[in-house]
């Protein structure tokens, strides 16, 4: 279920982040096929800030390859990042006002990342909270579990997200 929800939420985020404003080229960053660096992140931040809404990124989502490149780049800069960097729930660190998070679900590939101004981007609507039921089957020694949730993700200001590439 978690993978399904990740894919549905990512579809909204990805559609917004890959839509260029007039006169823009996406993805931002070097797009040279090399590792993600903080310069690539800064390029994306500048692009996001130049948009009409005056957006300011506070979240950065990275795929596994981009996370590895960015952690190495920040470590080379003398920041306190190392083996203990990865925290709970995919949060790598907070650096320069960005919560840097990664996902290993293969939805972000090619050294890609997505910068988001979470204050303006959108929201998760929930009209039925998560509920579960379970039933034991003694004869088969199994447990049947049913999980229900109703909700959706909406990008109210999709221009508050931009895709970057190392």
C-alpha positions in Angstrom: 0.0 0.0 0.0 2.8 2.4 0.8 4.3 2.0 -2.7 0.9 2.7 -4.3 0.5 5.9 -2.2 4.1 6.9 -3.0 3.4 6.6 -6.7 0.1 8.5 -6.5 1.6 11.4 -4.6 4.7 11.4 -6.8 2.6 11.6 -9.9 1.2 14.9 -8.8 4.6 16.2 -7.7 6.4 15.0 -10.9 3.7 16.5 -13.2 4.2 19.9 -11.6 8.0 19.8 -11.4 8.5 18.9 -15.0 6.3 21.6 -16.4 8.4 24.6 -17.5 7.3 28.1 -17.2 7.6 30.2 -20.5 11.3 30.8 -21.2 12.6 28.1 -18.9 14.5 25.0 -19.5 14.0 22.0 -17.3 15.5 20.2 -15.5 17.6 22.9 -13.8 21.1 22.1 -12.9 24.1 21.0 -15.0 22.2 18.1 -16.6 25.6 16.9 -17.6 25.0 13.3 -16.5 27.3 13.8 -13.6 26.7 13.5 -9.9 24.3 15.9 -8.1 26.1 18.8 -6.5 24.9 21.7 -4.4 25.6 23.9 -7.4 22.8 22.0 -9.2 20.5 22.6 -6.2 21.4 26.3 -6.2 20.5 26.5 -9.9 17.1 25.0 -9.2 16.6 27.4 -6.2 17.4 30.4 -8.4 14.9 29.2 -11.0 12.2 28.6 -8.4 12.8 32.0 -6.9 12.7 33.8 -10.2 9.1 32.5 -10.9 6.2 35.0 -10.5 5.2 33.7 -7.1 8.6 34.4 -5.5 8.8 30.8 -4.2 11.5 29.7 -1.8 12.4 26.0 -1.7 12.2 24.4 1.7 12.2 20.7 0.6 14.4 18.7 -1.7 13.5 15.2 -2.8 16.3 13.0 -4.2 16.6 9.6 -5.8 19.3 7.3 -4.5 22.0 8.3 -7.1 21.4 12.0 -6.5 21.5 11.5 -2.7 24.8 9.8 -2.9 26.3 12.5 -5.1 25.0 15.3 -3.0 26.1 13.8 0.3 29.6 13.3 -1.1 29.6 16.9 -2.4 28.5 18.3 0.9 31.0 16.1 2.8 33.8 17.4 0.5 32.8 21.0 1.4 33.5 20.2 5.1 29.9 19.8 6.3 29.2 17.4 9.1 27.8 14.7 6.9 28.9 11.1 6.9 27.7 7.6 7.7 25.3 8.8 10.4 23.6 11.2 8.0 20.6 9.2 7.1 17.9 9.8 9.7 14.4 8.4 10.0 11.7 8.7 7.4 14.1 9.3 4.5 15.4 12.7 5.9 19.1 13.1 5.0 19.7 16.4 6.7 18.7 20.0 6.8 21.2 22.2 4.9 20.9 25.8 3.9 17.2 25.8 5.0 16.3 22.7 2.9 15.0 19.5 4.3 16.8 17.0 2.0 15.0 13.7 1.7 15.5 10.7 -0.4 13.4 7.8 -1.7 14.6 4.4 -2.9 11.4 3.6 -4.6 12.9 4.3 -8.1 10.5 7.1 -8.9 13.4 9.6 -9.1 16.1 8.5 -11.5 19.0 9.9 -13.6 20.5 11.9 -10.7 17.2 13.8 -10.5 15.7 15.8 -7.6 12.7 18.0 -7.1 12.8 21.3 -5.2 9.5 22.3 -3.6 8.1 25.3 -1.7 5.8 23.3 0.5 4.0 26.3 1.8 2.5 27.0 -1.6 2.7 23.8 -3.6 -0.4 22.0 -2.5 -1.9 19.7 0.1 -3.0 16.2 0.9 -6.7 15.9 1.4 -8.0 13.1 3.6 -11.7 12.3 3.8 -11.4 8.9 5.4 -8.6 8.3 7.8 -6.6 5.0 7.8 -8.6 2.2 9.3 -7.8 -1.4 9.6 -9.7 -4.7 10.2 -8.2 -8.1 10.8 -9.5 -11.6 11.0 -7.8 -14.8 12.1 -8.3 -18.0 10.1 -7.5 -20.8 12.6 -7.7 -23.6 10.0 -5.0 -22.0 7.7 -3.1 -20.2 10.5 -3.3 -16.9 8.7 -4.3 -13.4 9.5 -6.4 -11.4 7.0 -5.8 -7.7 7.2 -7.8 -5.0 5.4 -6.5 -1.4 5.2 -8.7 1.5 4.0 -7.9 5.1 3.3 -9.5 7.7 1.2 -7.7 10.8 0.1 -5.8 12.6 -2.7 -3.0 15.0 -3.4 -3.6 18.3 -5.1 -1.1 20.8 -6.5 -2.8 24.1 -6.0 0.3 26.1 -7.2 2.3 23.6 -9.3 4.8 26.3 -10.2 6.1 26.0 -6.7 8.1 22.9 -7.7 11.0 22.4 -10.1 13.0 19.4 -11.3 16.7 19.5 -11.1 19.4 17.1 -12.5 23.1 16.6 -11.7 
